[in-house]
Amino acid sequence: MKFLLPVAIAAIGVGALSIPPATAERAVPIPTVVSDVPPTPGLATAVLAGGCFWGMEAVFERVKGVKSVVSGYAGGTRQTATYDQVSTERTGHAEAIRITYDPRVVSYGTLLRLYFSVAHDPTQVNGQYPDSGPSYRSAIFPQNPSQALTARRYIAQLTRAKAFPKPIATKVETGAFYPAEAYHQDFARRNPSHPYIMRWDRPKVAAAKAAYPGLVG
């Protein structure tokens, strides 16, 4: 959402943005994960980056088995984990979400399937339309070796299956996660009529519900 600050977007109508049709109105049909992380007792954490964290949060907070979703920054340092600094595109951070979930209800591989098929376009490099810059890159930040292995194997599986018309740009990275400012948290839920949410994120949520009716509510 860097192309217009939140306050500026809220002051204009959707039509005034003069932007092309959304690209995430339907989920991309992709295969399930062949090699998944085995379920374990207790809650688990996943950290995913795929464009503006408002939309990523809006999709994953509706997933059955997900307990909480926090918007934040991953890949840089604690000192630079603020929206103003990350927006300079010089901190190394990506806008990301931290998902806390019950792996006995929804697996890490299932979260990755949603991530690749509907939450964002994994073929876009250093951006996620309409936002551009490395802070909007497609990246997975595994929280343990099993997640890292599953992520790499799934990217290879989707590549072999030619699931997308262009190469997958998603990188598997390392780095800590830092929560974003309070005004970013639950943004789509708190601001359902916000022009950015209506234009770019509501179609993603609708597509997720249509493609995964038993998983996304």
C-alpha positions as CSV (number, residue, x, y, z in Angstrom):
1,M,0.0,0.0,0.0
2,K,3.0,2.2,-0.3
3,F,1.9,3.8,-3.6
4,L,-0.6,5.8,-1.6
5,L,-0.5,6.3,2.2
6,P,-3.5,4.9,4.1
7,V,-4.8,8.4,4.9
8,A,-4.6,9.5,1.3
9,I,-6.3,6.3,0.0
10,A,-9.1,6.8,2.5
11,A,-9.8,10.3,1.2
12,I,-10.5,9.1,-2.4
13,G,-12.9,6.7,-4.0
14,V,-12.0,3.3,-5.5
15,G,-12.6,4.5,-9.0
16,A,-10.2,7.4,-8.6
17,L,-7.3,5.0,-8.2
18,S,-7.4,4.3,-11.9
19,I,-5.8,0.8,-11.6
20,P,-6.4,-2.3,-13.6
21,P,-8.6,-5.2,-12.6
22,A,-7.6,-7.3,-9.6
23,T,-5.6,-10.5,-10.4
24,A,-6.6,-12.6,-7.4
25,E,-10.3,-13.1,-8.0
26,R,-9.9,-16.8,-8.5
27,A,-7.5,-19.2,-6.8
28,V,-4.9,-20.9,-8.9
29,P,-5.6,-24.7,-8.9
30,I,-2.4,-26.3,-7.6
31,P,-1.7,-29.7,-6.1
32,T,-1.5,-30.4,-2.4
33,V,1.8,-30.7,-0.7
34,V,3.4,-34.2,-1.1
35,S,5.9,-33.8,1.7
36,D,4.2,-32.0,4.7
37,V,5.4,-31.2,8.2
38,P,4.1,-33.9,10.6
39,P,1.5,-32.7,13.1
40,T,2.7,-32.2,16.7
41,P,0.9,-31.4,19.9
42,G,0.4,-27.8,20.8
43,L,0.4,-24.7,18.6
44,A,2.9,-23.9,15.8
45,T,4.0,-20.7,14.0
46,A,4.4,-19.9,10.3
47,V,5.8,-16.6,8.9
48,L,5.0,-15.7,5.3
49,A,5.5,-12.6,3.2
50,G,3.5,-11.9,0.0
51,G,2.9,-8.3,-0.6
52,C,0.9,-5.9,1.7
53,F,0.3,-7.7,5.0
54,W,-3.3,-6.4,5.2
55,G,-4.4,-8.8,2.5
56,M,-2.3,-11.7,3.8
57,E,-3.8,-11.3,7.2
58,A,-7.3,-11.0,5.9
59,V,-7.0,-14.4,4.2
60,F,-5.3,-16.4,6.9
61,E,-7.2,-15.1,9.8
62,R,-10.3,-16.9,8.4
63,V,-8.6,-20.3,8.1
64,K,-9.9,-23.1,10.3
65,G,-7.2,-24.0,12.8
66,V,-5.6,-20.6,12.7
67,K,-5.6,-19.1,16.2
68,S,-4.1,-15.7,15.4
69,V,-2.4,-13.7,12.7
70,V,-0.1,-10.7,13.4
71,S,1.2,-8.3,10.7
72,G,4.8,-7.3,10.9
73,Y,8.2,-7.3,9.3
74,A,10.7,-10.1,8.7
75,G,14.3,-10.2,7.3
76,G,15.8,-7.1,8.8
77,T,16.8,-5.9,12.2
78,R,14.7,-4.9,15.2
79,Q,16.0,-1.3,14.9
80,T,14.6,-0.8,11.4
81,A,11.3,-2.7,11.9
82,T,9.0,0.3,11.5
83,Y,6.7,1.1,8.7
84,D,8.4,4.4,7.8
85,Q,11.8,2.7,7.7
86,V,10.7,-0.4,5.9
87,S,9.0,1.8,3.2
88,T,12.4,3.2,2.2
89,E,13.2,-0.2,0.8
90,R,16.6,-0.2,2.4
91,T,16.1,-2.2,5.5
92,G,15.9,-5.8,4.1
93,H,12.6,-6.3,5.7
94,A,9.5,-7.8,4.0
95,E,6.0,-7.1,5.1
96,A,5.0,-10.4,6.6
97,I,2.5,-12.2,8.8
98,R,3.0,-14.5,11.7
99,I,0.4,-17.2,11.8
100,T,-0.2,-19.2,15.0
101,Y,-2.1,-22.4,14.2
102,D,-3.0,-25.8,15.4
103,P,-1.1,-28.3,13.2
104,R,-3.6,-31.1,14.1
105,V,-6.3,-29.0,12.4
106,V,-4.5,-27.3,9.5
107,S,-1.0,-28.4,8.4
108,Y,1.9,-26.2,7.4
109,G,1.6,-27.6,3.9
110,T,-2.0,-26.5,3.7
111,L,-1.1,-23.0,4.7
112,L,1.5,-23.0,2.0
113,R,-1.1,-24.2,-0.6
114,L,-3.3,-21.2,0.3
115,Y,-0.3,-18.9,0.3
116,F,0.7,-19.9,-3.3
117,S,-2.7,-20.4,-4.8
118,V,-4.7,-17.4,-3.5
119,A,-3.0,-15.2,-0.9
120,H,-0.6,-13.7,-3.4
121,D,1.0,-14.1,-6.8
122,P,4.3,-16.0,-6.2
123,T,5.6,-15.2,-9.7
124,Q,6.0,-11.5,-9.1
125,V,9.5,-10.3,-8.3
126,N,10.2,-7.7,-5.6
127,G,6.6,-6.5,-5.5
128,Q,2.9,-7.5,-5.4
129,Y,0.8,-5.4,-7.6
130,P,-0.1,-2.6,-7.0
131,D,2.8,-2.3,-4.6
132,S,6.4,-2.5,-5.7
133,G,9.7,-2.9,-3.9
134,P,11.6,-5.7,-2.0
135,S,9.5,-5.1,1.1
136,Y,6.6,-6.6,-0.9
137,R,8.6,-9.6,-2.1
138,S,7.4,-13.2,-1.9
139,A,9.3,-15.0,0.8
140,I,8.9,-17.8,3.3
141,F,10.6,-17.6,6.7
142,P,10.6,-21.2,8.1
143,Q,10.5,-21.5,11.9
144,N,12.3,-24.8,12.0
145,P,14.1,-27.3,9.7
146,S,11.0,-29.3,8.9
147,Q,9.2,-26.1,7.6
148,A,12.2,-25.2,5.6
149,L,12.4,-28.6,4.0
150,T,8.6,-28.6,3.3
151,A,8.8,-25.2,1.7
152,R,11.7,-26.0,-0.6
153,R,10.1,-29.3,-1.6
154,Y,6.8,-27.7,-2.4
155,I,8.4,-25.0,-4.5
156,A,10.1,-27.7,-6.4
157,Q,6.9,-29.7,-6.7
158,L,5.0,-26.7,-8.1
159,T,7.8,-26.0,-10.5
160,R,7.8,-29.5,-11.9
161,A,4.0,-29.4,-12.2
162,K,4.2,-26.1,-14.1
163,A,1.5,-24.8,-11.8
164,F,2.2,-21.2,-12.9
165,P,2.8,-19.7,-16.3
166,K,6.0,-17.9,-15.0
167,P,8.8,-19.0,-12.7
168,I,8.1,-19.0,-9.0
169,A,9.9,-16.0,-7.4
170,T,9.3,-17.1,-3.8
171,K,12.5,-17.4,-1.7
172,V,13.0,-19.3,1.5
173,E,14.8,-16.9,3.8
174,T,15.9,-16.5,7.4
175,G,15.3,-13.7,9.8
176,A,13.3,-12.7,12.9
177,F,9.8,-11.4,12.8
178,Y,8.8,-8.1,14.4
179,P,5.1,-7.1,14.9
180,A,4.0,-4.0,13.0
181,E,2.4,-0.9,14.5
182,A,-1.0,-1.3,16.1
183,Y,-2.8,0.5,13.4
184,H,-1.8,-2.2,10.9
185,Q,-3.2,-5.1,13.0
186,D,-6.6,-6.5,11.9
187,F,-6.7,-3.7,9.3
188,A,-9.0,-5.4,6.8
189,R,-11.4,-6.5,9.6
190,R,-11.5,-3.0,11.2
191,N,-11.7,-1.2,7.9
192,P,-13.8,-3.3,5.5
193,S,-14.8,-0.3,3.4
194,H,-11.3,1.1,2.9
195,P,-10.7,1.5,-0.8
196,Y,-7.5,-0.5,-0.8
197,I,-9.1,-3.4,1.0
198,M,-12.2,-3.4,-1.2
199,R,-10.1,-3.3,-4.4
200,W,-7.3,-5.7,-3.6
201,D,-8.1,-7.8,-0.5
202,R,-11.8,-8.6,-0.6
203,P,-11.3,-10.4,-3.9
204,K,-8.6,-12.6,-2.3
205,V,-10.8,-13.5,0.6
206,A,-13.7,-14.3,-1.7
207,A,-11.5,-16.5,-3.9
208,A,-10.2,-18.3,-0.8
209,K,-13.7,-19.0,0.5
210,A,-14.8,-20.3,-3.0
211,A,-11.8,-22.5,-3.5
212,Y,-11.5,-23.9,0.0
213,P,-15.1,-23.8,1.5
214,G,-14.3,-26.3,4.2
215,L,-11.1,-24.5,5.3
216,V,-11.8,-20.8,4.9
217,G,-14.8,-19.3,6.5
